[in-house]
Amino acid sequence: MKHEILEKQGTSIVMFKGEIDLESSPAARETLLKCFEHTGNVIVDLSEVSYIDSSGVASLVEALQASRKNGSQFTLAAVSEPTRRVLELARLDKVFTLYDSVDEALENQA
């Protein structure tokens, strides 16, 4: 897994690429949680994620919980089809706020 972080309009945009699995999920978790130290809101671009397992999903859920605790927004954008299927199977597509693109997510930031 690789990642890149941009800041736009006071929001951290985290772009993950590759697989978010048992090996890489601790790094994904750390990356997401550190973003809350720098900006209030976080958008995660999942367009380049080819695979995510339960540990990767757990990292996303933990970041969502942290955002709620901090009063921040945490959204997922451009979710790849394999990742969307996993979220739908776990019914987490109803828990996370999902946008078709990063731009759409930015437009809807409060």
C-alpha positions as CSV (number, residue, x, y, z in Angstrom):
1,M,0.0,0.0,0.0
2,K,1.1,3.5,-0.8
3,H,-0.4,6.7,0.2
4,E,-0.3,10.4,-0.5
5,I,-1.7,13.3,1.6
6,L,-2.8,16.6,0.3
7,E,-4.4,19.5,2.1
8,K,-7.1,21.5,0.4
9,Q,-9.6,23.9,1.9
10,G,-8.5,22.9,5.4
11,T,-9.2,19.3,4.7
12,S,-6.7,16.4,4.6
13,I,-7.2,14.3,1.5
14,V,-5.6,10.9,1.9
15,M,-5.1,8.9,-1.3
16,F,-4.4,5.2,-0.8
17,K,-3.1,2.9,-3.6
18,G,-2.8,-0.9,-3.7
19,E,-4.0,-3.3,-1.0
20,I,-5.1,-2.4,2.5
21,D,-4.7,-5.7,4.3
22,L,-3.4,-7.1,7.6
23,E,0.2,-6.1,6.7
24,S,-0.6,-2.5,5.7
25,S,-3.6,-1.6,7.8
26,P,-1.6,-0.4,10.8
27,A,0.1,2.1,8.6
28,A,-3.2,3.2,7.1
29,R,-4.7,3.6,10.6
30,E,-1.8,5.7,11.8
31,T,-1.9,7.9,8.6
32,L,-5.6,8.5,9.1
33,L,-5.5,9.3,12.8
34,K,-2.5,11.7,12.3
35,C,-4.6,13.7,9.8
36,F,-6.9,14.7,12.6
37,E,-4.0,16.4,14.4
38,H,-3.4,18.7,11.4
39,T,-6.8,19.4,9.9
40,G,-10.3,18.9,11.1
41,N,-11.8,17.0,8.2
42,V,-10.5,14.0,6.3
43,I,-11.5,12.7,2.9
44,V,-10.2,9.3,1.9
45,D,-9.7,8.7,-1.8
46,L,-10.1,4.9,-2.4
47,S,-10.1,5.0,-6.2
48,E,-6.8,3.2,-6.4
49,V,-7.4,0.5,-3.8
50,S,-7.5,-2.9,-5.4
51,Y,-8.2,-4.9,-2.3
52,I,-9.3,-4.2,1.3
53,D,-9.8,-6.8,4.1
54,S,-11.4,-6.7,7.5
55,S,-8.3,-5.1,9.1
56,G,-8.4,-2.3,6.5
57,V,-12.1,-1.8,7.1
58,A,-11.4,-1.7,10.8
59,S,-8.9,1.1,10.2
60,L,-11.5,3.1,8.4
61,V,-14.1,2.5,11.1
62,E,-11.6,3.6,13.8
63,A,-10.9,6.8,11.9
64,L,-14.6,7.4,11.6
65,Q,-15.0,7.0,15.3
66,A,-12.1,9.4,16.0
67,S,-13.8,12.0,13.7
68,R,-17.0,11.7,15.6
69,K,-15.2,12.1,18.9
70,N,-13.4,15.2,17.6
71,G,-16.5,16.7,15.9
72,S,-14.8,16.3,12.5
73,Q,-16.0,15.1,9.2
74,F,-14.7,11.8,7.7
75,T,-15.8,10.8,4.2
76,L,-14.8,8.3,1.6
77,A,-14.6,9.3,-2.0
78,A,-14.2,7.6,-5.4
79,V,-14.5,4.2,-3.8
80,S,-13.2,1.5,-6.1
81,E,-15.6,-1.3,-7.0
82,P,-13.7,-4.0,-5.0
83,T,-13.7,-1.8,-1.9
84,R,-17.4,-0.8,-2.4
85,R,-18.4,-4.5,-2.5
86,V,-16.6,-5.2,0.8
87,L,-18.3,-2.1,2.4
88,E,-21.7,-3.2,1.1
89,L,-21.3,-6.7,2.3
90,A,-20.5,-5.4,5.8
91,R,-23.4,-2.8,5.4
92,L,-20.9,-0.1,6.1
93,D,-21.9,1.8,2.9
94,K,-24.8,3.0,5.2
95,V,-22.4,4.0,8.0
96,F,-19.8,6.0,6.0
97,T,-20.6,9.1,4.0
98,L,-19.6,8.2,0.4
99,Y,-19.0,10.5,-2.5
100,D,-18.4,9.8,-6.2
101,S,-15.3,12.1,-6.3
102,V,-13.0,14.0,-4.0
103,D,-14.3,17.3,-5.6
104,E,-17.9,16.3,-4.6
105,A,-16.7,15.5,-1.1
106,L,-15.0,18.9,-0.8
107,E,-18.1,20.7,-2.0
108,N,-20.1,19.0,0.7
109,Q,-17.8,19.8,3.6
110,A,-19.4,21.9,6.3
